[in-house]
């Protein structure tokens, strides 16, 4: 049976863990605010770039570009964005589950991966996947040059016909309590979707009319420059969304862990008090019994 000293040690240990989880929650909340602001700030740029690209493609009778070329999908490149660390609830497990569903759906094809994030890198390496490249420790502070490097690798592999399509799997940030596991096709560039167009269709609102831009350069030359930048922007947006989702998941997980630690401390304290009360009662009974025996 556990003694009072054992209970006190256990309560002290749980309190120390509670302090750590509470501190991690505050750190995640501070970083979430910055990551959320960055993700929200990147969305208008991605929307406007997609709008300009749609307008440019609409002006060309038959757009021609290596990134627009469609061919049979025999070799697939999958960019998987996960977290750098654990202690984020089911964040990494959900993304890897989404990636495994995609891999099972393409079992008859050769799949090459590009993990972005340490957790995904370790899991995919253990599963035996082939890497075309890997990036770790880049999501804590997302930079455009990293997105450009990943985009260059993907576009080079596609234009050299080493892969026939490129997909990106990540967690899109919605709210602190809600995320959206997303799988998007980057290459070949097919329909250029604008963020929020799906909601407009569901609500019955008319879609935004096509903007008629005035270009100084020929449309074909402008398309040649816009398509690589579009891929870079989509990867940058996915990295920002994934970073914000990871911090939101970690903050929620640490908040839950702090609350659970408080409940454990309360239960242990109550049990310790019962044990102490039983010990005191036993001592009183022994004293009373001894006194009664001596009197007799």
Secondary structure, DSSP 8 states (H G I E B T S, - for coil): ---HHHHHHHHHHHHHHHHHHHHHHHHHHHHHHHHHHHHHHHHHHHHHHHHHHHHHHHH-SS---GGG-----SEEEEEEE--SSS-STTHHHHHHHHHHHHHHHTTTSEEEEEEESHHHHHHHHHHT-EEEEEE-S-SSS--HHHHHHHHHHHHHHHHTTS-SEEEEEEEEE--SS-EEEEEEEEES------TTHHHHHHHT-----------SS-HHHHHHHHHHHHHHHHHHHHHHHHHHHHHHHHHHHHHHHHHHHHHHHHHHHHHHHHHHHHHHHHHHHHHHHHHHHHH-
